[in-house]
């Protein structure tokens, strides 16, 4: 089966329809880099589309092949939404290495920059996810060394949502793996316009601050439409980078003095005078953006969670400090509160308030428990006393009822006994109720036997009163006996 050669720099070595690695079918070339070409391909086993990067046929060599595999290993170690993902690697039937990556839909930052200067807030929003991605790479000892608009892709991940991603780690430098250092000492690496002064001099101790320089160059270009260092040729460009100062951003974009101070520090000739980590740079940009009423980056990540309140991804607990040498403009009226992470006072105040609330709740609960216990004890004590009173009242009632019944059943006497008369006790004589006979002798009253029902026609014995003192008045005939209830406290 014949295929038409694809239009690309490989001069027909790989054409559309070729199968790579027994399962990836090449569809069409979609772009090329310094070492190779990137194809749109189909994973025949899964039915998904991927991107395959192959080295140029005219530049095929062991060194370039090793560099391509090095890029695959580096990308395999970096997991972040802002870094392109790698799925597979291998070699073609021609012996050329390839890597399989995620297929992105969108446009590069170079295409966006070609349309002219960008709004400063939008430019910062697009670059903050790139700062996050570089921080992850730097934390693993990897320096990109070739950051430029062509290697930053703004991918469409959902309707109305984008995700900026870093591409092409082909000349990245790793301090953790000496086997990945394939560039000879003294060799100039990177694109001239975005090289740092130390790269332009051919220094061998290039570190993460070279990426900070390139980052600020890209941001400057997005804001002005031109790079800060451009000349008529390669050597003139390197000289301008080493010797000249860029045109202040305030002249190109009036009103962004605070943003210019952030970029100017990142473009310091001496690496010691730049931002010392990409986290510091990203934190300054996030603060600048937040103070202008924007709380998300281009990927809709909240600035508070990503930058303003989270510790550095490098694992270093950074203390709050002034990020920009010159004072920044005050926050807009639309922004409220203190930026988290820049001042610890709001956090401390919130903790103090919550501690006070917890203390008050504890005291209130303890007081309520004490009141409840006192009420229970009070209710139990009167209840016992009330029960005894109720029992005594009930006994008195029964005795009164029995006495009334007995008097009602006794026969009436028409006249008193002629042989017995009642004599009033002399004054001061305590013999109350004594009787006097006809002869004048006093007769002591005999103790009366308990009255029984048989002597009065009653069927059963009446209950003797067990309560001292005079009985209660007899109830009115036909009326209900008075019911006694225990008093309630």
C-alpha positions, 0 to 999 in steps of 0.5 A: 500500500502506497502513501503520499509523502507527508510535507515535512522536513523528513524528506519522505522517511515517514509518511502518513499511514505508517505504523510506529511501534506496531500500534501508532498510525501516523496521520499528519505532521502538526509541528516541528522543533529543534530536533524533530517533527511532531505527528498527529497519530492514532493509537490503533489499540485504544482508538485514541489520538496522540502526538508522536515526536520523531527526530529529523532524518537529516539530523539523525544521530546517536546524540539526538536520539539520546536527547529525545529519550532524555526528554521522555524520561524527564517528562515522565518524572514531571506530573503537573497539568502545566506540563505535557504528559508522556505515554510511551517511548520506543524506536521505529523500524529505522532505529529512530527513537520516538516519544508518545505524548498527549495530543493538544488542541489550541495554539501556542503563545507565539501565535497569541503574541503575534497578534499584538500587545496583550492586556496585562492582566490576561498575560499574567493569568496565562503565565501563572500556570507556567510558573507552577509547572516550572516550580515542579521541574525545579523542585526535581532539579530540572532546568528547562533552559529553552523557555520561549513562546513557541514552547508554551502551548495554550491548550483548550481543555473544555469549553471556555477553559484553557490550560497553558502547558510547557513543551519541549524539554529537549535541552533541559538540564538535570542536576540529579542525573549526570547521565542526562547531561548531554550538552558539552560544557561551554556550548550555547543552548537555548534561543538567543532572544530568551537566553539569560546573560550567564547562558550568553556567556557560555557559563556552565553553572546555569540554574533555575534563575535562567528560567526566571529570566526567560519567563520575564522575557516572555511576559515582557513580549506579551505585554509590549509585542516585542522581546526586550532584547532583539538585534540584527543578528545573533551576536548583536543579540547576545551582546545586548543581553549582556550589556544593555538594559531593556526599555522600561515597561512603564514607557510601553504600557503606562500605568503598570509600574508595579508589574514593571518592578516585578519584571525588572527584578527578573531581568537583573543581569546578576542572578543574585539580584533576581527572584531567587525562586520561581515561587517568589516570582509567581507569588509577586505576580499573583499578589499583583493580579489579586489586588486588581480584583482577579482571583483566578489564573487562566486555568481557573485555579484560585490564586488563594489556594495556588499562591497566596495561602499555600507553602512553596512546592519546593518544601520550604516554609517561606515567611511573609515578606515584601515581595516588591521593592517598591510599594504596590498600589492599594487594593481596589474597592472590589477586593475584600479582606487581607491577602492570605499568606502575606499576613498572619494576623487574620489567621490568628484573629480567626483562631482567637475568636474560635477559641473564645467561642469554644470556651463560652460554649463549654462554660454555658454547658457546665452551668446548665448541667449544674442547674439541672442537678439542683432542680432534680435534688429539690424535686426529690426532697419535697416529694418524699415529705409530701408523701408522708403528709399525704399518708397522714391526711389519708389516715385522718380522713379514714378515721373521721369517716369511721367516727361519723358512721358510728355516730349515725348508727348509734340509737338516740336516748330520750333522757339521761340516766336518773342515777347519774348526773354530770358534774362540772369539774371544779375550777382548777381540777384537772379531772376532766370528764369525771362522773359523780354518783348519787352518793356523791362519790366520784367515779373514774372513767374507764377506758373505753374498748374499741368500738366494733361493728357487732355492737352497733350493727356494723358488719366489720371492725372500724379502723381506729384512728392512728393520728393524735389530736381531735378528729376532723369535723364530720362530713356533711351527709351526702357530700363526698369525702374531701380528697387530700393531695400532696403539695407540689413544690 
